[in-house]
Amino acid sequence: MNTLRMPTEEVARYWAKTGAEVLFAEKDMFNGTVSKEKLETNLYEQMIVNLLELDTSDISEEQLQHCIELSKN
């Protein structure tokens, strides 16, 4: 998907949804302790910050771990 011309919010939503889907694709690697929906929301919020402050949709391993922690049931 070409995200170069998409609005910031759409880019963040696309990558958050994609990231959550990838992490839950084959099996629940979190053994039911992490909500996919919460993770998608937390990834989205982190990506919005990164897009606005750092001009990137990439998130660091530390940011990903923080999103996972926030998404625990």
N, C-alpha and C positions, 0 to 999 in steps of 0.2 A: 504494500500500500504506500502510495506517495503521500507523505504527511507534510511536505514542504509548504503547501498552500492552504492547509486546513487551519481553522481557528485553534488557538491554544487549548481551549476547553475540549475540543473534539480530539485533538492529538493525545491529550492526557487520558481521556476516556478510552480511546482505542488501545493505547498501550497498557493501561490498567486492566482492562478486560482481557487482553491477550496474555498478559503476565499471569493473572489469576488462573486462566484456563490452562496455561502450560504447567503451572505448579500442581494442578489437580487433574491433569490429563489422563494418566494411566491408573493411578490409585491415589488414595488419600494418604499422602506421605506424612501427614500430621496426625494421623490416627484419630480423627474427629475432634481434635483440640482447637482447630482453627476454622473459622467461618469463611468460606469462599467469598461470600457477599461482603463481609466486613473487610477482607483482604483487598478486594477490588476497590472498595471505597478508600481505604488507607493508601493504596498504591496511587490512586487517582489524585488524592490530596498532596501526596509527596511529589508527584510529577508536575502538578500545577506549580508548586513552589520552585522546583528545579527549572521548569521552563521559563518562569518569570524572572528568577534570580540568577540562574546560571546559563540560560539559553540552551538547555539540553533536556531531553526526555529520559536520559539515562539516570539510573539510581545506583548508589553505591551498595556494596554488600551490607554495610552498617545500616543504611536506610532501609534496605529490604528486611533485615532482621528486626528492625524497629517496627515496621509495618506488620510483620508476622506477629510480634508480641502484642501489638494493639488489637489484633484480630482474633486473639484467643477467646474461646467461649467461656 
